[in-house]
Amino acid sequence: MSIIDGVSYSWEGNGQNEDPNPSNYTDQRRTTSGGTGYILDFGSPQLNQKFKDSLKSAYEGTGDYKLTKNNCGDAFNNTFAKFEEG
């Protein structure tokens, strides 16, 4: 799950979910699991925007969500791969 400009994005079996109230997701998940949050800052508004855009489109063209492949963890892997490509 990511919070970008006050909107939570989560990638689950039913696809990408967007919720303008991130507490809906975090409060529900807190009852079943834990996690650590990180604030990412790439040092410039342009790089931060590029990362946000890449994350929001992380699954475009990658196929269906599967438990063992193309799952919730792949959002960041796909994003960093796009981000590194330039």
Secondary structure by P-SEA (a helix, b strand, c coil): ccccccbbbbbccccbbbbccaaaaaaaaaacccbbbbbbbcccaaaaaaaaaaaaaccccccccccccccccaaaaaaaaaaaac
